[in-house]
Amino acid sequence: HRAKVLKQILLIHLQQRYPVLNNEYKESKIISINLVSSGESLETDTSHTFTAKIYGKNLNKNITAKWSSDNSAVTVEQNGDITITNGVGILNASVIIDSTKLENQKDITVKCEIGGISSAVSVKVSEPKWSGKGTEEEPYIIKSLEDMNSLSESVADGNSYKGVYFKLSNDIDLSDNKEFSSIGYWDSLKSNDNGEWWESEKNRAFEGVFDGNGFSVKNVILYAENNYFGLFSYIGKNGVVKNLNIDSTNRLTAHNNVRKIAALAGINLGTIENCTNSADFGFTASNVTYLAGIAGENYGLVTGCVNNSNMTSAGYSKAGIVGENYGTVRKSENNGNLSNSGNVGGITIENRNGKGQALLFIDDYADLSVNGEISECVNNGAISGKYDVGGIVAENYSGGKIENCSNTAEVSGSMTGGIAGRASGCYKKSGIKNCQNSGNITAQGSYGGGIVGELINGLVYFCENTGDVNGENYAGGIVGRNYSSTVLGESAVDFSNNYGTVTAKTSQFIIKKQCYKFVSRRETNRSSTRNSPKLYEKWIETPCRKSKDYNPFVDK
């Protein structure tokens, strides 16, 4: 076994030093190609994806293909380089059929050729299902239940509508549909033992631009039978949904044991902008996690969105805007009351830097901006839960950043804060900055803070609390507990003000100073701090700086 390991290490070393040993320098031998289209019938003036699966030996990224069609009305353009997974190469091409050049032909053929080996597929041509041209100047017009169903069915057939524009012309009443089937579908990611990742072939992304034009979807039952469900279950990297209202006549319900569901989107890799949710969330399914008003999971941008829905029945973890955030949430607002849950956040349940997530190992998504940022957001709804509970986020982890956010409502839970219930591993360029809390905080269990319940290796600076803090065990005007498990300075509260009243049963651990700074002491034994004040963090009063551009890790 040892000899085999040494041999493998030597081979890797030789391949790095002499690249000729790698497949990219060997001649590829193509055995066969299987070309498939995104549907049996394709609309004119719309982008459609054709996929070539390439089988052979020594496949590498130097492979180039020749794409063609038998019809001059057809434009074929390859999308990116080949990807190789489990020894099979994948090439995608965008196909657009120009209706002005098509004349009377009812079908077209597209061909992919590599090194003398080719594959061709013929498809029927159909007229668009909507009026308009699908361009930004003349978008396809959605005006009825039939139009919405046509879009849902077409995306399910594999048409992503990348670069195609849609626009509502009026409110859409979906009352004739007992359960709307959603637009798009997210199944999963797949992987192998070599560490390669790819999307499930069942995934169906909406990659177009859908402009609600300020109108509403009405009277629809959104039934989440699967994970990652919403009106748009999967918004792709290029997809945009904007200016759309899901009003109070709609109802979201769910199957037991589903996760990451929301009224608008199951998973978002693109942009959700200026959308409002007011749907009825009064369902009673059990073990529903990451329930949210706008998106169940976000790798893209959510901006200018509002949740007005109360979520007071089902949902083990819930948030007003996004369930789990790796991307950016900006200028959004929650007005709904959220309760009867475990972990709860007014804006998102979990916020974290997304580097290292499996999705980013797929070439098409490697350039996603996944810094885990929440900025300029407001919570006005009462928030309560059993565990980690925050006015903005329940948990801020792994480089997540919260800036210029505020909470105005009451927050209660075990690990409880006006901005974050718990913050861990958020320092250097991340952390919590320029945030305000004016809501009263009640920590019914471990730690309660005006800004953060528990801070572990994190940074809080230029924050202000004016709400009262009441803790069972530990309470602080800014942070209930501040703990650094690594080096001094990585867990710090700097230049922050508390003006609220702080009370707790364990009164020796109340921190009330209006302006204070963490100085030095690691907590070496968490359980002993109740009876050993010498082990608790040390604070001193310090003058407050006025400049909000100050960064304690740069300016010290």
N, C-alpha and C positions, 0 to 999 in steps of 0.2 A: 504493500500500500504506500509506504514511504517513497519507494522508487517511482511509483506512478505519479505521485504528487510532484516530486522533483522534476520529472519529465515534462509535466504539464507547465510548471513554472518556467522551465527552459524554453519550451515552445512559445509561450507568451512573450518572453524576452526576445527571442529571435524574430517573431512577427513584428514586434515594435521596432526593432533595429533594422530589419530587412523587410520592408513592406511588400516585396514581391511575393512573400509567402502568404499574404492575405488574398482573399477572393477578389478584392477590387482590382487586383493586377492580373488575375487569371481570365482567360477568355470564357465568357458565358456561353453555355449551350442551351438554346431554347428548344424545349420538347413540344410544348403545346401552349395555346392561349385560349382562354375562355372569356369572351366579351359578353357582358350583360348590360341591359339598359335599366333605367330607373322606373320604367313602366311599359306596359304593352301599347299604350296610346299616349302620345306626347302632344302637348299644346304648342301652337306656334308662338313666337315672340317671347318665349320663356326659357330660362336656362335649365337644362336637364343634365344629370350626371350619368356617364357611361363608365363602367368599371371593367378593366381587363385583368384577369387573374393569369399570371404567367408561371408556368411550370418548367423546370429545367435544372441544370447543374451549374454550380459556381455563379449563381445570380449575384449581381452587385449593382451598385448605384450608378454605374456608368452606362447602364442600358438605356437606349433611346428608342422611341417608337415613332412610327409614321402613321398619322391619323388621316382618314379621308372619308368622303361620302360620295354617293353616286348622284347627288343633287346639289346644284350650285346655290340653292337657297339655304343650305346647311353650313354653319360654321362650327368647326371642331377645334377646341384648344385644350391642350393638356394642362392639368392642374398639378403643379409641383413635380417632384422627382418620385421615382419608384420607392416604395416601402417593401421591405422583405420580412415576412413573419412566418416562422416555422418552415422556412425554405420555399415559400410561395411569394412571388412578387405581385404587388398591387399597383396599378396605374389608373388614375382617374382622369377623365376629360369632360369638359363642359360642351354641351351641344345646344345650339340655338337655331331654330327654324324660322327664317324670315318670311312672314306671310305675304309680303309684297312681291317676293320672287318665286313663290311656291307654285303659282298657277293652279292647275286642277289636280295635281298629284295627291294621292291619298296615303302614300307610304314612302319611307326613306330607308336607306341602308347606310350604316356607319361601319367602318373597317379599321382595325388596328393591326399593324404589321411590324414585326421585329425580326431582323435577320432572315428574311425569307419565309418565316412562319407567320400566319395571319389568322384572324378570326373576324367574322362579320355578323351583324345582327340587324334584322329589319323590324321596323315598328310602324304602326299606323300613325297618321297625323290627324289631330282633331282641332277644332276651333276652341279658343279659350272659353271657359265656362262663365266668364264674367264680362261685362262691358268694360271698355277701356283697352289700353295697350300694355299695362304692366310697367310703364316707365314712371320716373319721378314726376314728369310733367303730366302724364295721363295714366294714373294708376288704375289697376283693376278695381271696380266698384263693388263693394259688398253691401247688399241692401236687404237681404232676406235670410230666413232659415235655410233655404235651399243653397244659397251662396256659401254660407258657413259650413254646411255639410259637405259641399263640393270641395272646399279647401281642406277640410279634415280628411276626406277620403283620398284626395290627391297626394297629400303629404304621407299618408299611410302607405300609398303605392310607391313611395320612394322619391317623390318630387320635392326637393328642398326649397325651390324658388329663390335661390341665391341671386341677389341683384334685382329681384322683382318687387314691385310696389303694390300694396293693397290699401284701400281706404274705405271706411264706413261712410255711407251717405245719410244714415239715420240710425235711431235705436234699433237693435235687433232683438226681436222677441222669439225666444227658443222654446216657448211653452208647448209646442206640438211634439217636441222631443222629450220623452220621459227622462232620459239620461243622455246628455251630450257626450260623445266619445272622445273628445279632446283633439287638439291639433298637435301632432307629433307624438313620439313615444321614446322613452329611455328604458332600455333593458338592462345593460350592464357594460362593464369593461371586461376584456378577456386577457389572459396572460399565459406564458409558458415558463418552463424551468430556466430558460435563458435570460429571464428578466425582460422579455419583450411584452409590450402592451398594445392592445388595439380595441376598437369599438366592436361591440356585438353587431352582427349583421342585421339584427332586429331593430337596432336604433334608427329612429326617423326624426331628423332635426328639421325645424323650420328655420330657414336661413334668409328669408325675405324681410321686407319692411312692412309692418302692419300698423297703420295709423288709424286709431279709433276716432280721430277728428272731434274729440270731446263728447262723443255719443256713448251709449251704454248697451251692454248685453243684459237682457232681462229674462226672468222666469225660467232659468235653467237649473236643473239638478246636476251638480258636478259630483259624480260618484267615483271616489278613489278606490278602485279595486286593486291597483298595483302601486308600488313605490313610485316616487317622482311624478306626481300627478298634479295637473292644473288645467285651466282652460287651454293653455299651451303647455303640454307636458315637457317638451324639449325645445328650448330656444337655442339655436346653434351659435357658433362663434361670430358669424356675420349677421345674425338675426337681430331685428329691432321690433319691439312692441311699444307703442307710445300713445298717449292721449286717450286711453281707454278706461271706461268706468265699468266695474262689476257692481251693480247696485243691490239694494237690500231685498229685491224680489228674488234674487238667486239664493240657492242653498247648496252648501258643501257638505257632503257626507262621505263616509269612508268605511271600508272593510276593516276588520280587526287586524292588528299587527302590521299596518303599513307605515312607511316613514317618508319624510321629506315631501309633504304635500302642501299645496297652497291654492288659493282661489285663482291666481293668475298663471303661475308657472311652477312646474315641478323642479326643473333644473335650468338655470340660465348661464350660458356662456357668452351671450351677446349683451344687448342693452335693453333695459326696461326703463321707460322714461315717462314721467307725468301720468301715472296710472293710479286709480283709486279703487280700493276694495271695501265694500259695505255688505258683503254676503252674510247670510245666516250660517253660523258655525255650530248650531245647536244639536249636533249629533252625539251619539253615545257609544261609539265603537271603542273597544279596549286596546291598550298598548299602541296608541298612535304617537309616534315621535317626530320631532322636528316639524311641527305644524306651524304654518305662518300665513300671513295675509297676502303677501305678494309673491315670494319665491321660496320653495323648500330648500334649495341649495343654490349658491351663487358663486360663479367664477368670473363673472363679467361685471357690468356696471348697473346698479339700480339707483336712479336719481329722481328726485322730485315726486316720490310716491307717498301715498297716504293710506293708512288702514283705519277704518272706522268700526270694524267688526269686533264685538265682544267675543272672547273665547273663554267661556266659564264652565264648559262641560268636559268633553273628551279632550285628550291630548296629554301625554306624559311630559313632553317638553314643548314649549310654544313661544312664539314671538310675533310682534305686530307686522314686521316687514319681511325678514329673511330668517329661515331656520338655521342654516349653517353658512357662514360667509368666509370665502377665501379671496373674494374680489374686492369691489368698492361699493359702499352704500353711502349715498350723499344726499343732503337736503331732503330727507324723508321724515315722516311724522306718524306716530301712532297715537290714536285717540281712543282705542278700544281698551276695555278692562280685561285683563288676562289673569286667570286664577285656576284653582283646582288642578294643579300640575306639580311636577318635580322641579325642573329647571326652567326659569322664565326670564325673558328679556324683552323690554319694550320695543327694541329695534331688531335685535338678533339674539339667538340662543348662544351660539358659539361664533367667535370672531378670531381668526388666526391667519398667519402667513401660510400660503398654500404651496410653498416650495417643497418638493419632495412628494407631492401627491401623484398618484398613479397616472392621472389624466395628462400630466405634463411630460410623461415619458413618450407620449404619442407625438410624432413630428409635427402634425398639424396644429397642436395646441401648446407647443413648447414656448411660444412667444406670448402667451396669456399673462397679463399683469395680475399677479395674485399676491398682493402685499397685505391683504386683510385690513382694509382701511374703512373706518366709519367717521364721517365728518359732517358737521352742521345738521345734525339730526336732533329731533325733539320727541320726548315721550310725555304725553298728557294723560295717559290712562293708568288707573290703579293696577299695580302689579303685585301678585302674591304667589308663593309656591312653597314647597317643602324643603328645597335644598339650596342651590345657587340661584340667587335672584338679583337682578339689577335693573335699574330704570332704563338703561340703554342696552347692556348685554348681560347675560347670565355669567358667561365665562369668556375672558379675553386671554388667549393663549399664544405662545410661540411666535412672538414678533408682531402680534396684532396691534394696531394703532387706532386710538380714539381721540378725536380732536374737535374742539368747538361744539360740543354737544351739551344738551341740558335735559334735566328731568324735573318736572313740576308736580308729580303725583306721589301718592303714598306708595312705599315699597316695603314688603314684609316677606321674610323667609328665614332660613337658617344662616347661610353665608350671604349677607345682604349689604348692598351698597346703592347709593343714589345713581351711580353711573355703571359700576360693574360689581356683581356679586363676588367674583373671584378673578384675579389677574395674575398670570404666571408666565415667566419667561419673556417679558415685554419690556425691554430696556434699549439703550443705545438710541437707535432711530425710531423706536416704537414707543409704546407706553400710552399714558393718558395725559393730555395737555389741554389747558384752557377750557375746562368743563365746569359746569355749575349744577348744583342740586338745590332745589328749594322744597322738595317733598319730604315729609316725615319718614324716617327709617325705623323699622322695627325688626330686630334680629331675635328670632324666637329660639335660636340654638347657639351656634358657635360665635360668629363675629359680625358686628355691624359697623359700618362706616358711612359718613356723609358722602364720600366718593366711592370707596372700594371696601368691601367687607374684609377680604383677605388678599394681601399683596405678597407674592413670592417671587423674588428676583425680578422685580418690576420697577417702573418709574412713574411717579405722579408729580406733575408740576404745573404751577399757575392754575390751580383749581380752587373753587369756592363752594362752601356749603352754608346754607342758611336754614336748612331744615333741622328739626329735632331728631336726635338719634337715641334710641332706647334699646339696650342690649341685655340679653339674659346673662351672658358671661363677659364678653369683651366689647367695648364700644369706643369709637374714636370719631372726632369731628370730621376728619378726612379719611383715615384708614383704621379699621378695627384691629387688624393685625398686620404687621410689616415684618417679613422674614426673608433673610438672605442666606441661601445655602452655599453660596460660592464666595466671591470676594467682596470686600467692603465697597460700597458705592453702587453695586448693581441693583440693590433694592433701596430706593430712596424716595422720600417725599420732600419736595423743595418748593418754597415760596408759595404756599397755599394757605388759605384763610378759612377758619371755621367761626361762624357767628351763631350757630344753633346751640340749643341746650343738649347736653350729653348725659345720659343716666344709664346705670347698669347695676345688676345685683353685686357683681364683683367690682366694687367701686375703686379699688386701688389701680385698676387698669383703665380708668377713664382718661382720655387725652383731650383736654379742652382748650389748649392754647390757641389763640386766634391766628398766630403766625408762627410756624415752627419748622424745624428741619431735622431729619433723621441724622444721627451722628455716628453711632458706632456699634453696636452690640448684636451679635448673632444669638438667636434663641437656640440653645443647645439641647434643651429637653422640653418639647412642646407640652407634655402633660404636667410638668412641674411648675409651669409659670403661674398657675393660680395661687400657689402658696409660696413662691420664691420670686419676689419682685426683682431681685438682683439679676435674674436671667432675662427679664423682659427688655425690649428695645429701649434705648435711651433717647430722649428728645430734649432739645434746648430751644429757648425762644431766640429768634433771629430777625433782623430787619427784613422786610419784604422788598424785593426788587420790583420795579414798575414795568420793565421791558418784557413783553411777551415773546420776544425773539430769543430770550435767554435759554440756553440748553445746558443744564448742569454738568453734562458729560463732556461738553466742549469748552465751556467758559470757566470751569474751575481753575 
